[in-house]
Amino acid sequence: MPEIRVNGATISYEEHGTGPETIVFAHGLLWSGRMFDHQVNALKDRYRCITFDFRGQGQSEVTDSGYDMDTLTNDAAALIEALHAAPCHFVGLSMGGFVGMRLAIRRPDLIRSLILLETSADPEPRENVGRYRLLNFIARWLGLRLVADQVMPIMFGKTFLTDPNRAQERAMWRKRMTANHRIGISRAVRGVIERQGVYEQIDRITAPTLIIVGDQDVATPPDKARRIFERIPHSSLIVIPGAGHTSTVEAPETVNTLLRRFLDAHADNGSQR
C-alpha cells in the first residue's frame, strides 16, 4: 500500500478508479479501508476512490499519541488536502462517521457530500464504557483472539452471524480483526470510548447528508441515526433490514445501490484534479 506522511503520522491508503470527483472512505474501529472493498469495486468506474487506515489500525503507523477524534479529524483533513481530493464525497462508518461529522462542521470546504453509516453524534453511552474498557484491557495484554467472540456480535448483526452460507466471510473478518496491532488498537479504542459528542454542533453541517444504519446495529442503534437525521438540515435516513454495525460488509449490494443513488443526485461536473 502507498503511504503518506500527514499530521505527524504515516498513513497507509489505496486509490482506485478515476473520475472528476473523489470519494474518501473512512473505516470503523478495529478494521481498515478493506471494509469498503465492495463499494470501491462498484464505484471506481465513475469515481476516484480513496480508502485509508487510521493511525494505529490496518497498515498505518502505531503512533504514541493522537487517537482522539480531533487529531483523527486533522489526519483526514491533511490526507484529503495532500491527495488533492477536495471537495470530496466523504463516507464514514462508525468511527469514520465521528470524523466525517467533525470534518463537515469544521472544514466544509473539504466536503462535497457526507455519507454516515452506523455512527453516532453522542459520546459513548456510559453503560458501554466499562465493558469496552475490560475487553480492551484483555485485548491489549492477552491478545485480540481472546475477545473475538465477544466483539463479533457488536460488529455484525444476527443475520450475518447466523447465515451458514457466510461462514467463510465471518472467518475472514474475524482473522482481520485479530490481526490488528495490540497497542495500536488499544489506543484507538480509548480514543473512541473517551470521545466527546458533537450533537449540539451538527446542525451546522451544510453538506448534503445521507445517514444509513442497520436495524440490527447494537453498537450505534438506529435511534442514534435518527437523532443525527433530526438535527442535520436537509439530511436523509435509510434503515437497512437485517444488517448490523457493518452494513458495507453485511449488505453490500444494498449499500452500493444507496450510495450510487445519493452520489448521482449530488454529483458535480467540475474537476478536482
C-alpha positions as CSV (number, residue, x, y, z in Angstrom):
1,M,0.0,0.0,0.0
2,P,1.2,3.5,-0.7
3,E,1.9,5.7,2.4
4,I,1.7,9.4,3.1
5,R,3.1,11.4,6.0
6,V,0.4,13.7,7.4
7,N,0.0,15.4,10.8
8,G,2.9,13.5,12.4
9,A,1.8,10.0,11.3
10,T,2.5,7.7,8.4
11,I,-0.9,6.8,6.9
12,S,-1.5,3.9,4.5
13,Y,-4.0,4.4,1.8
14,E,-5.2,3.0,-1.5
15,E,-6.5,4.7,-4.6
16,H,-8.7,3.1,-7.3
17,G,-10.5,4.4,-10.3
18,T,-10.7,7.8,-12.0
19,G,-13.3,10.4,-12.4
20,P,-13.9,14.1,-12.0
21,E,-15.0,13.5,-8.3
22,T,-13.4,11.8,-5.4
23,I,-14.9,9.6,-2.7
24,V,-12.9,9.2,0.5
25,F,-13.8,6.2,2.7
26,A,-13.2,6.2,6.5
27,H,-13.4,2.9,8.3
28,G,-14.7,1.9,11.7
29,L,-12.9,0.9,14.8
30,L,-11.0,-2.5,14.6
31,W,-11.0,-2.5,10.8
32,S,-9.3,-0.8,7.9
33,G,-10.1,0.5,4.5
34,R,-10.8,-3.1,3.4
35,M,-14.3,-2.8,4.8
36,F,-15.2,-0.8,1.7
37,D,-13.9,-3.3,-0.9
38,H,-17.4,-3.9,-2.3
39,Q,-18.1,-0.2,-2.5
40,V,-14.8,0.7,-4.2
41,N,-15.4,-2.1,-6.7
42,A,-18.8,-0.8,-7.5
43,L,-17.9,2.9,-7.8
44,K,-14.4,3.0,-9.2
45,D,-15.6,3.0,-12.8
46,R,-17.0,6.5,-12.2
47,Y,-15.2,8.0,-9.2
48,R,-11.7,8.3,-7.9
49,C,-12.0,6.2,-4.7
50,I,-9.6,6.6,-1.8
51,T,-9.5,4.4,1.3
52,F,-7.1,4.8,4.2
53,D,-6.3,3.3,7.5
54,F,-6.5,5.4,10.7
55,R,-3.3,5.7,12.7
56,G,-2.8,2.5,14.8
57,Q,-5.0,0.4,12.7
58,G,-4.7,-1.6,9.5
59,Q,-1.3,-0.8,7.9
60,S,-0.9,2.7,9.3
61,E,1.7,3.7,11.8
62,V,1.2,3.0,15.5
63,T,2.0,6.4,17.0
64,D,2.5,7.2,20.7
65,S,-0.5,9.6,20.7
66,G,-3.1,11.2,18.5
67,Y,-6.0,8.8,18.8
68,D,-8.6,11.4,20.0
69,M,-11.3,12.3,17.4
70,D,-9.9,15.8,16.9
71,T,-6.5,14.5,15.9
72,L,-8.0,11.8,13.6
73,T,-10.1,14.6,12.0
74,N,-7.0,16.6,11.4
75,D,-5.3,13.5,9.9
76,A,-8.2,13.0,7.5
77,A,-8.2,16.7,6.5
78,A,-4.5,16.6,5.9
79,L,-4.8,13.5,3.8
80,I,-7.6,14.9,1.7
81,E,-5.6,18.1,1.0
82,A,-2.3,16.2,0.3
83,L,-4.0,13.9,-2.2
84,H,-5.8,16.9,-3.8
85,A,-9.2,15.2,-3.2
86,A,-11.2,18.2,-2.0
87,P,-14.1,18.8,-2.1
88,C,-14.8,15.1,-1.7
89,H,-17.7,12.8,-1.0
90,F,-16.9,11.6,2.5
91,V,-18.1,8.1,3.5
92,G,-17.6,7.4,7.2
93,L,-18.7,4.2,9.1
94,S,-18.9,4.3,12.9
95,M,-15.6,5.9,14.0
96,G,-15.2,7.1,10.4
97,G,-18.6,8.8,10.9
98,F,-17.3,10.5,14.1
99,V,-14.6,12.0,11.9
100,G,-16.9,12.8,9.0
101,M,-19.2,14.9,11.1
102,R,-16.3,16.8,12.6
103,L,-14.9,17.5,9.1
104,A,-18.2,18.7,7.8
105,I,-18.6,21.0,10.8
106,R,-15.0,22.4,10.8
107,R,-13.8,22.1,7.2
108,P,-16.8,22.4,5.0
109,D,-14.5,23.4,2.2
110,L,-13.3,19.8,2.0
111,I,-16.7,18.1,1.9
112,R,-19.0,17.9,-1.2
113,S,-21.4,15.5,0.5
114,L,-21.4,13.3,3.6
115,I,-22.5,9.7,4.0
116,L,-22.7,8.4,7.6
117,L,-23.1,4.7,8.3
118,E,-23.8,3.1,11.7
119,T,-22.5,6.1,13.7
120,S,-23.4,8.5,16.5
121,A,-23.1,12.2,17.3
122,D,-23.1,11.4,21.0
123,P,-20.4,10.3,23.5
124,E,-20.1,6.6,24.1
125,P,-23.0,5.6,26.3
126,R,-22.0,5.1,30.0
127,E,-23.4,1.6,30.0
128,N,-20.9,0.5,27.3
129,V,-17.7,2.1,28.7
130,G,-17.0,-0.4,31.5
131,R,-17.4,-3.4,29.2
132,Y,-15.4,-1.9,26.4
133,R,-12.6,-1.0,28.8
134,L,-12.5,-4.6,30.1
135,L,-12.4,-6.0,26.5
136,N,-9.7,-3.5,25.6
137,F,-7.6,-4.5,28.6
138,I,-7.8,-8.2,27.7
139,A,-7.0,-7.5,24.1
140,R,-4.1,-5.2,24.9
141,W,-2.4,-7.7,27.3
142,L,-3.6,-11.1,26.2
143,G,-4.5,-10.7,22.6
144,L,-7.5,-9.9,20.4
145,R,-8.3,-13.6,19.9
146,L,-9.5,-13.9,23.5
147,V,-12.2,-11.2,22.9
148,A,-13.2,-12.0,19.4
149,D,-16.3,-14.0,20.4
150,Q,-17.5,-11.0,22.4
151,V,-16.6,-8.4,19.8
152,M,-18.1,-10.1,16.7
153,P,-21.8,-9.7,17.9
154,I,-21.0,-6.0,18.4
155,M,-19.6,-5.5,15.0
156,F,-22.1,-7.6,13.0
157,G,-25.9,-8.3,13.1
158,K,-27.5,-11.6,13.9
159,T,-28.5,-12.2,10.2
160,F,-24.9,-12.2,9.1
161,L,-23.6,-14.1,12.1
162,T,-26.0,-17.0,11.7
163,D,-26.1,-17.4,7.9
164,P,-24.5,-20.8,7.2
165,N,-23.6,-19.6,3.7
166,R,-21.4,-16.8,5.0
167,A,-19.2,-18.7,7.4
168,Q,-16.1,-18.1,5.2
169,E,-16.8,-14.3,5.3
170,R,-17.1,-14.4,9.0
171,A,-13.9,-16.3,9.4
172,M,-12.1,-13.8,7.1
173,W,-13.3,-10.7,9.1
174,R,-12.5,-12.4,12.4
175,K,-9.0,-13.0,11.2
176,R,-8.6,-9.4,10.0
177,M,-9.8,-8.1,13.4
178,T,-7.4,-10.3,15.4
179,A,-4.5,-9.3,13.1
180,N,-4.6,-5.8,14.4
181,H,-1.6,-4.4,16.3
182,R,-2.5,-4.8,20.0
183,I,-1.0,-1.5,21.2
184,G,-2.4,0.5,18.2
185,I,-5.9,-1.0,18.7
186,S,-5.8,-0.4,22.5
187,R,-5.1,3.3,21.9
188,A,-7.7,3.6,19.1
189,V,-10.4,2.0,21.4
190,R,-9.6,4.5,24.2
191,G,-10.0,7.3,21.7
192,V,-13.4,6.1,20.8
193,I,-14.8,5.4,24.2
194,E,-13.4,8.7,25.6
195,R,-14.7,10.9,22.8
196,Q,-16.8,14.0,23.2
197,G,-20.1,14.3,21.5
198,V,-20.8,16.7,18.7
199,Y,-24.6,16.5,18.7
200,E,-25.0,20.2,19.5
201,Q,-22.9,21.2,16.6
202,I,-24.1,19.0,13.7
203,D,-26.9,21.4,12.8
204,R,-24.1,23.5,11.3
205,I,-23.5,20.8,8.6
206,T,-24.5,22.2,5.3
207,A,-23.3,19.4,3.0
208,P,-25.9,17.1,1.6
209,T,-26.0,14.1,4.1
210,L,-27.2,10.5,3.8
211,I,-27.5,8.5,7.0
212,I,-27.6,4.7,6.8
213,V,-28.0,2.3,9.7
214,G,-28.7,-1.4,10.0
215,D,-31.8,-2.3,12.1
216,Q,-29.7,-4.9,13.9
217,D,-26.9,-2.5,14.9
218,V,-26.3,-2.8,18.7
219,A,-23.2,-0.6,18.8
220,T,-24.8,2.5,17.5
221,P,-28.5,1.6,17.4
222,P,-31.0,3.2,14.9
223,D,-32.1,5.7,17.5
224,K,-28.6,7.3,17.2
225,A,-29.0,7.6,13.5
226,R,-32.5,9.2,13.9
227,R,-31.0,11.8,16.3
228,I,-28.5,12.8,13.6
229,F,-31.2,12.9,10.9
230,E,-33.4,15.1,13.0
231,R,-30.6,17.6,13.7
232,I,-28.7,17.8,10.3
233,P,-30.7,20.0,7.9
234,H,-31.6,18.5,4.5
235,S,-30.4,15.1,5.6
236,S,-32.0,11.7,4.7
237,L,-32.1,8.5,6.7
238,I,-32.3,4.9,5.4
239,V,-32.6,1.8,7.7
240,I,-31.4,-1.4,6.2
241,P,-33.3,-4.5,7.4
242,G,-31.2,-7.4,8.5
243,A,-27.9,-5.5,8.8
244,G,-25.8,-4.8,11.9
245,H,-23.0,-2.4,12.6
246,T,-21.0,-3.1,9.4
247,S,-23.6,-2.8,6.6
248,T,-20.9,-2.3,3.9
249,V,-19.9,-6.0,4.5
250,E,-23.3,-7.4,5.6
251,A,-25.5,-5.9,2.9
252,P,-23.0,-4.6,0.3
253,E,-25.4,-4.5,-2.7
254,T,-28.0,-2.5,-0.7
255,V,-25.3,-0.1,0.4
256,N,-23.9,0.2,-3.1
257,T,-27.4,1.0,-4.5
258,L,-27.9,3.7,-1.9
259,L,-24.5,5.2,-2.5
260,R,-25.0,5.3,-6.3
261,R,-28.4,6.9,-5.9
262,F,-27.2,9.6,-3.5
263,L,-23.9,10.3,-5.4
264,D,-25.8,10.7,-8.7
265,A,-28.1,13.2,-7.1
266,H,-25.2,15.3,-5.7
267,A,-22.5,14.9,-8.3
268,D,-20.9,17.9,-9.9
269,N,-19.4,18.2,-13.3
270,G,-16.4,20.2,-12.1
271,S,-13.0,18.5,-12.0
272,Q,-11.0,18.1,-8.7
273,R,-7.7,17.0,-10.1
